[in-house]
């Protein structure tokens, strides 16, 4: 079977691009805003133009003061209407994954069960190695702590006497 170019493109690493604000791990400026502009164009959504034109807003505290990050930069949030539509898209995406999985599980019971069992068998050596590596790491940490404790100077057990001044 020939793999379509679109699929091959998805599987190829790309050069690193400037990073913008991510929402659900997807760039807001180059993906979400153009996508929702397109969905508004075909009347699939009705996100206000000001939300798409200014999708990032200053964040305010309960007293109405601008919030700042620990580094002193103003804190930004995504416009409520855009964030709500992204949340809906995410929930629908997750539901479509669950629906597809359920369909495969019911239509291809034996094949799905075989795939699960194969994955579990293939994962067993990895789990065993992780357990062994973790046990060794804990042992080394314990040995280091004991060595540090043995090297630490101990205070003499002399009783302190209070002297009146």
N, C-alpha and C positions, 0 to 999 in steps of 0.2 A: 504494500500500500504506500502511495506517495503521501508524505506529510505536507499539508498545505503550507504555503509561505507564511501565512499569518501565524500559524502554530510554531513554525521554526523560529520566527522572529521573537515570539514570546519566550522561547527557551534559550536565547542567546544573551550573554551578558552585555550590558550597555556601558558606555563611558559614563563616568560620574558627572552628574548634572548639578547645577546650583540647587540647593535645597530651599524649599519654601515651607510655609506652614502646612503641616500635615493634619488631616482629620481622618481618623480611621485608617491611618497609614497611607493615605492618598493625598497628593498635593492639592491644596485648596485652589490656588490661583490658576494652575494649568489643567486641572481635571474637573474638580467639582463645579467651579463657577461656569466654565464653558458648557459642561454637561447640563447644568440646570438652566442656563440660558437657552440651550437647544430644547430642553423639555418645556420651558415656557413658550418658546416659539411655536411648537406644535400643540400647545394648550394641554399638555399632559400634567403640568404643574402651574401654580399661580404664585410663585415666589415674588414678593415685591421687588421692584427694580432697585430700590435703595439698598436692599439686603444683598443683591448681587453686585451692585456698584461699589459697596463698602462692606465686604463680608467680614472684615475684622473690626472690632469695636473695643474701645477702652473698657476695662473691667473696673467696676466700682464696688466699694464695700457697702455695708448696711447703712452707713451714715452718709453715703453719697460721695465719699472721697475716692479719688483715683487710686487704684491698687498698684503697688510696685513690687517687683520681684526682689529676691535677696540681693541681686547684683545691682539694684537701683534702676532697672529698666521698667517702663510702664508695662503693666500686665494687660494682655489682649485676650479677647474671647471672640468666638465665631458668632455672627449675627444669629439670633434665636431662630428665625425662619429657615435659614440655611442649615443650621445644626439639626433642627427637627426633621428636615427632609433627608439629610444624610443618615440620621438615626433610622428613619423609615426604610431607606434603601438598604441599610445594613441588616435590619431585621428581616426584610424580604429576601435578601441574598442568603442569609443563614437558613431561612425556611425553605428556600429552593434547594439548598444542599441537603437538608434533612429529607425533603420529599423525594429527591432523586435517589438518595441512599435507601430509603424505605422501599421504593419501587424495585431497585436492584435486588434488595434482600428478599422481597416476596417473589419476584419473577425468576431469579437465579439463585435459589436457596442453596443448592449443593455447591455451586461455583463460589458463591460468597463465603460460605462456611469454609471451603477449602482455602480460599485466599486468606481468611483470618487465621486459620491454623498454620499456614505457611509463614505468615508474618510473625506469629508468635514463636514458631520454631527458629526462624532466622534471628529473632531478637534475643533469644535465650543466652547465647554466648556474650552478647553485649551487656545484658543485665548481670551475668556472672562476673564479667570483668569490672563493671562499675562497682559491684559489691566488694570485690577483692581490693580494688584501688581505694575505695572509701575506707575499708578496714585498715589498710596500710597507712593511709593519711592520718586517721585517728591515732594509730599507734605512734607514728612519728611525732604528732603534736603532743601526745602524752609524754614521750621520751624527752622532747625539747623542754616541756614545762618542768619535768623532773630535774633536768640538767640545769636549767636556769635557777631553780629553787636551791639546788645543791651549791651553785656558785655564788648565790646571794650572801652577802655578809650577814652574820647573825649578831644581834645585840647581846652583850653579856647580861646574864640574869642577875643584875645587881639591884638591890632594893634601894629605891630612892627615898631619901630622908628630907623632909621639909625643914627648912631652917628659917626661924623668925628673923626678920630684918630689923 
